[in-house]
């Protein structure tokens, strides 16, 4: 018989050391709130129900996870300790479930550790411990001469000899819900802080004659809580190092893993190269031989085989074919679609634009709300005037059209196939196929004119 796993996640803390108006569990690691990491890991480890104990910034926390199904919210109005926090949600957990206790500010816990923890707690209490050379601030694991766990002592309540113990409590535990709920009802607040410690259930389990099982975390970083900005930054780098190592094992060439950030998901083909300072956000998909230059930001983009993105380019919501050349210093905004062989060069901005096969927007242009055919050449300084102050309008450019430099195409307007627009033109009417269209003031030279000079 499979036991249903119910997870109680403690996320009520104010996080005063963060010095932020944002609730602590909403601060991000890898582009996701810390609480989101915990939820995803618990789900991957087999949890079927999620009880989130929230307090400080309750409305913000709930709003941030409004689209996540299956969350049960419990308000901890008074901060009376970890035991009190779990007590708030325990009545909503069925007696025949396995109750898994996690923390919203411990974002790097692994699926493997949680699976080992729940497996060790089928008929008793199990806890996650870790060995620390400098265990200051953590509760120490107490063992008898046979190395059986006898309890946990918080540092403020520990003796000098107990403080020398290096095996510490992570706070993560699991037990059959019926047992854990009974122990929660017995814990007292007779300690230095006057709080109800969840760790006291360890002594109660021992009292009842049960063996408390322990699971060692593989790495200390896995169970490190985030309480201030420095710890948040450490968690970020640990997470990014893990993601970079995974991608490199999958074949991605990351030039410097210490200067790479993944804030979402990357699906990469063979021989993909990411230079220093690359940031990947959302869901990105790269084909074979894609090369991303230094200090680029790529978000929710699909790039086909043999595409090159040069330095300092920003791509957001781009759907691209093969053989593209983008940048440097290009900004491609949502709705940009690039056919095979298209080129969007330096200091070019596009938005909601389809660029046809082999077409080029080489430099210093803005092309928005536009459809370009195949083999179009857009000269430097061209803009599509798509906004009239209220509505956006579309520009259509036919195959093989040539747009001269410093032209303004006032939408809605169509440029015919094979048409040529003379440099410096302001085009407000449709231009026919295969013809030269010029719209600019007549050049005049005034003989004898002299530039004014300042009077002495």
C-alpha positions in Angstrom: 0.0 0.0 0.0 1.4 3.4 -1.0 1.3 6.0 1.7 0.3 9.5 0.7 3.0 12.1 1.5 1.7 15.5 2.8 4.3 18.2 3.0 4.1 21.0 5.6 6.3 23.9 4.5 7.2 26.6 7.1 7.1 30.0 5.3 5.8 32.4 8.0 9.1 34.1 9.0 9.5 37.8 8.6 13.1 37.6 7.5 14.2 40.8 9.2 17.8 40.2 8.4 16.9 40.5 4.7 16.0 44.1 5.3 13.4 44.0 2.7 9.7 44.7 2.2 9.4 41.4 0.2 8.6 38.3 2.3 11.7 36.2 2.7 10.4 33.1 0.8 9.7 35.2 -2.3 13.3 36.2 -2.7 14.6 34.4 -5.8 17.3 31.8 -6.5 17.9 31.1 -10.1 15.0 33.4 -11.0 12.4 31.5 -8.9 11.2 32.3 -5.4 12.8 30.1 -2.8 9.4 28.7 -1.9 8.9 27.6 -5.5 12.1 25.6 -5.4 10.9 23.8 -2.2 7.5 23.0 -3.8 9.0 21.7 -7.0 11.5 19.5 -5.2 8.9 18.1 -2.8 6.6 17.3 -5.7 9.5 15.5 -7.6 10.2 13.5 -4.4 6.6 12.2 -4.4 4.6 14.6 -2.2 0.9 14.6 -3.1 -0.3 17.5 -0.9 1.2 20.8 0.2 0.4 22.8 3.3 2.1 26.2 3.5 2.3 27.9 6.8 2.5 31.6 6.1 2.5 34.7 8.3 4.5 37.8 7.3 3.4 39.2 4.0 0.7 36.5 3.7 -1.2 38.2 0.9 1.9 38.7 -1.1 3.0 35.1 -0.7 -0.5 33.7 -1.6 -0.7 36.0 -4.6 2.7 34.9 -5.9 1.5 31.3 -6.0 -2.1 31.9 -7.0 -1.7 29.8 -10.2 -0.2 26.8 -8.4 -2.8 24.1 -7.8 -3.2 22.0 -4.7 -1.8 24.4 -2.1 -3.4 24.6 1.3 -2.6 27.8 3.2 -2.4 28.1 7.0 -1.9 31.4 8.7 0.5 31.5 11.7 -0.7 34.7 13.3 1.8 34.5 16.2 5.4 33.4 15.8 5.7 30.9 18.6 8.3 28.6 17.2 8.7 25.8 14.6 6.6 23.3 16.6 3.8 25.8 16.9 4.0 26.4 13.1 3.6 22.7 12.2 0.7 22.5 14.8 -1.2 25.0 12.6 -1.3 22.7 9.6 -1.2 19.3 11.3 -5.1 19.0 11.7 -5.4 19.2 7.9 -3.1 16.1 7.4 -4.8 12.7 7.4 -3.6 10.3 10.2 -2.7 7.7 7.6 -0.4 10.0 5.6 3.4 10.5 6.0 4.1 14.1 7.1 7.2 15.7 5.6 8.3 19.0 7.2 10.3 21.4 5.0 11.3 25.1 5.1 10.5 27.8 2.6 14.0 29.4 3.0 15.9 26.2 2.4 15.7 26.1 -1.4 18.6 23.8 -2.4 17.4 20.5 -0.8 17.7 17.7 -3.3 15.2 15.2 -4.5 17.5 12.3 -3.5 17.7 13.5 0.1 13.9 13.9 0.4 13.3 10.4 -1.0 15.8 8.9 1.4 14.1 10.8 4.3 10.6 9.6 3.5 11.8 6.1 3.0 13.4 6.2 6.4 10.2 7.4 8.1 7.7 4.7 7.1 7.0 3.7 10.8 9.1 6.1 12.8 10.6 9.6 12.9 13.4 10.4 10.5 15.5 13.6 10.4 18.1 15.1 8.1 21.5 15.9 9.7 24.7 17.4 8.4 28.3 17.5 9.6 29.7 21.0 10.0 33.2 22.0 11.0 31.7 25.2 12.4 28.3 24.3 13.8 27.6 27.6 15.5 23.9 28.5 15.6 22.6 25.0 14.9 20.9 22.4 17.2 23.2 19.5 18.0 22.4 15.8 17.5 22.7 13.9 20.8 23.5 10.2 20.6 24.1 7.5 23.1 27.1 5.1 23.4 25.5 2.9 20.6 25.1 5.9 18.4 21.4 6.0 18.6 19.8 9.4 18.5 18.5 10.5 21.9 17.5 14.1 21.2 18.4 17.5 19.8 19.6 20.4 21.9 19.4 24.0 20.6 22.7 25.9 20.9 21.2 28.4 23.5 20.3 25.5 25.7 23.5 23.4 25.1 26.3 22.7 27.5 29.9 23.4 26.5 30.5 19.7 25.7 27.3 19.6 23.6 28.4 22.6 21.6 31.5 20.7 20.5 29.3 18.2 18.6 29.6 18.7 14.8 26.6 16.7 13.7 23.7 19.2 13.5 20.0 19.3 12.8 18.8 20.6 9.5 15.2 21.0 10.7 13.9 18.7 7.9 12.0 15.7 9.2 9.3 13.1 8.3 7.1 10.8 10.3 3.8 9.1 10.1 1.3 11.8 10.6 -0.6 10.2 13.5 2.6 9.9 15.5 3.9 13.4 14.7 0.6 15.0 15.6 0.5 13.2 19.0 4.1 14.4 19.8 3.2 18.0 18.7 0.5 18.0 21.3 3.0 17.3 24.0 5.8 19.7 23.3 6.4 22.5 25.8 8.0 26.0 25.6 10.4 25.5 28.6 13.5 26.8 26.9 15.6 30.0 26.6 13.4 31.5 23.9 10.1 30.5 25.3 9.2 28.8 22.0 7.7 25.5 21.0 10.6 23.7 19.3 9.7 21.1 16.6 13.0 19.4 17.5 11.5 18.3 20.9 9.5 15.6 19.1 12.8 13.7 18.8 13.0 13.2 22.5 9.4 12.2 22.6 9.9 9.6 19.9 12.8 8.1 21.9 10.7 8.1 25.0 8.1 6.0 23.1 10.8 3.4 22.4 11.3 4.3 18.7 14.5 4.5 16.9 15.0 7.9 15.3 16.5 7.4 11.8 18.9 9.9 10.3 19.7 10.8 6.7 22.9 12.7 6.1 22.7 15.5 3.6 25.3 15.0 0.8 26.5 18.6 1.0 26.1 21.3 3.7 24.8 23.7 1.1 21.9 21.5 0.5 20.3 22.3 3.9 21.6 25.8 4.4 18.9 28.2 5.2 18.8 31.7 3.8 18.4 34.5 6.4 20.2 37.4 4.8 21.5 38.8 1.5 24.9 37.2 1.9 23.4 33.7 2.3 21.0 34.4 -0.6 24.0 35.2 -2.8 25.8 32.0 -1.7 22.7 30.0 -2.5 22.5 31.6 -5.9 26.1 30.6 -6.8 25.7 27.1 -5.5 22.5 26.7 -7.6 24.2 28.2 -10.7 27.3 26.0 -10.3 25.0 22.9 -10.2 23.1 24.0 -13.3 26.3 24.8 -15.2 27.8 21.4 -14.3 24.7 19.6 -15.4 24.6 21.5 -18.8 28.3 20.8 -19.4 27.8 17.1 -18.7 25.1 17.3 -21.4 27.6 18.7 -23.9 27.1 22.5 -23.6 30.4 24.5 -23.8 30.2 27.1 -21.0 33.3 29.2 -21.3 33.3 30.2 -17.6 30.8 28.4 -15.3 31.3 31.1 -12.6 30.0 33.7 -15.0 26.8 31.9 -16.2 23.3 32.2 -14.9 20.3 29.9 -15.7 17.0 31.3 -14.5 14.7 28.8 -16.2 15.3 25.9 -18.6 17.7 25.4 -21.5 17.2 22.7 -24.1 20.4 22.6 -26.1 21.6 20.7 -29.2 25.2 19.6 -29.9 28.2 21.9 -29.7 26.3 24.9 -28.2 28.8 27.5 -26.9 27.9 30.1 -24.2 30.5 32.8 -23.6 31.0 34.6 -20.3 28.2 36.5 -18.7 25.4 34.8 -20.5 22.0 34.8 -18.7 19.3 32.3 -19.8 15.8 33.1 -18.6 12.4 31.3 -19.0 12.4 28.4 -21.5 15.0 28.5 -24.2 15.7 26.0 -27.0 19.0 26.1 -29.0 19.8 23.9 -32.0 23.2 22.5 -32.9 26.2 24.8 -33.2 24.4 27.8 -31.6 26.9 30.4 -30.3 26.0 33.0 -27.8 28.5 35.8 -27.3 29.5 37.5 -24.0 27.0 39.3 -21.8 23.9 38.3 -23.7 20.5 37.9 -22.1 18.3 35.3 -23.8 14.7 34.8 -22.5 12.0 32.5 -23.8 13.8 32.1 -27.2 14.1 29.4 -29.8 17.2 29.6 -32.0 17.9 27.2 -34.9 21.1 25.4 -35.9 24.2 27.4 -36.7 22.9 30.7 -35.2 25.3 33.3 -33.8 24.3 35.9 -31.3 27.0 38.5 -30.8 27.9 40.3 -27.6 25.6 42.4 -25.4 22.4 41.4 -27.2 19.0 40.9 -25.5 16.5 38.5 -26.9 13.0 38.1 -25.4 10.3 36.0 -26.9 12.1 35.3 -30.2 11.3 32.4 -32.5 14.1 31.9 -34.9 15.2 29.5 -37.7 18.6 28.3 -38.7 21.7 30.3 -39.7 20.7 33.5 -38.0 23.1 36.3 -37.2 22.1 38.6 -34.4 23.9 41.6 -32.8 26.1 42.8 -31.3 24.0 45.1 -29.2 20.7 44.0 -30.7 17.4 44.0 -28.8 14.8 41.6 -30.1 11.5 42.0 -28.2 8.5 39.6 -27.9 6.8 38.5 -31.1 10.0 38.6 -33.2 10.1 35.8 -35.7 13.2 35.2 -37.8 13.3 32.9 -40.8 16.4 31.0 -41.9 19.4 33.1 -42.7 17.9 36.4 -41.3 20.3 39.0 -39.9 19.5 41.6 -37.3 22.6 43.6 -36.6 24.1 46.0 -34.2 21.9 48.5 -32.4 18.8 47.2 -34.1 15.5 46.8 -32.1 12.6 44.6 -33.3 9.2 44.0 -31.8 6.3 41.9 -33.1 8.0 41.5 -36.4 8.4 38.7 -38.9 11.7 38.8 -40.8 11.7 36.6 -43.9 14.4 34.2 -45.1 17.7 35.9 -45.9 16.5 39.4 -45.0 18.8 41.9 -43.3 18.3 44.7 -40.8 22.0 45.5 -40.4 22.3 48.4 -38.0 20.8 51.3 -36.2 17.1 50.6 -37.0 13.8 50.1 -35.2 11.4 47.7 -36.9 8.1 47.0 -35.0 4.7 45.6 -36.0 6.1 44.6 -39.4 6.2 41.8 -41.8 9.3 41.5 -44.0 9.4 39.1 -47.0 12.5 37.3 -48.2 15.8 38.9 -49.1 14.7 42.4 -47.9 17.5 44.8 -47.1 16.8 47.5 -44.5 19.3 50.4 -44.5 20.8 52.0 -41.4 18.6 54.4 -39.5 15.3 53.1 -40.8 12.3 53.1 -38.5 8.7 51.8 -38.8 6.4 54.5 -37.4 3.9 52.1 -36.0 2.3 54.1 -33.2 -0.1 57.0 -33.7 -0.4 57.7 -30.0 -3.4 55.4 -29.5 -3.1 52.3 -31.8 -0.3 50.3 -33.3 -0.3 49.8 -37.1 1.5 47.3 -39.4 4.2 47.8 -42.0 4.5 45.2 -44.8 7.6 44.9 -47.0 7.6 42.6 -50.0 10.3 40.2 -51.1 13.6 41.7 -52.3 12.6 45.2 -51.4 15.5 47.7 -50.6 14.9 50.3 -47.9 17.4 53.2 -48.1 19.1 54.5 -45.1 17.4 57.0 -42.7 13.9 56.2 -44.0 10.7 56.4 -42.0 7.9 54.1 -43.0 4.6 55.5 -41.6 2.2 52.7 -40.9 -0.1 51.4 -42.0 1.9 51.1 -45.2 3.0 48.5 -47.7 6.2 48.4 -49.7 6.0 46.3 -52.8 8.1 43.3 -53.9 11.4 44.5 -55.5 10.6 48.1 -54.5 13.4 50.6 -53.7 12.9 53.4 -51.2 15.3 56.3 -51.6 17.4 57.2 -48.6 16.0 59.8 -46.3 12.4 59.2 -47.5 9.3 59.5 -45.3 6.9 57.0 -46.8 3.2 57.4 -45.8 1.6 55.8 -48.9 2.0 52.3 -50.4 5.0 52.0 -52.6 4.5 49.8 -55.8 6.4 46.7 -56.8 9.7 47.1 -58.6 9.8 50.9 -58.6 11.9 53.6 -56.9 9.9 55.6 -54.5 11.4 58.8 -53.0 9.7 61.2 -50.6 12.0 64.0 -49.4 12.3 67.7 -49.6 14.0 69.2 -52.6 17.7 70.0 -52.0 18.4 73.8 -52.4 21.8 75.6 -52.3 21.6 79.3 -51.6 24.4 81.2 -53.4 26.2 83.9 -51.4 24.8 82.9 -48.1 27.0 83.5 -45.1 27.0 82.0 -41.7 26.2 84.5 -38.9 29.2 85.5 -36.8 29.3 86.8 -33.2 29.8 90.5 -32.7 33.0 91.4 -31.0 
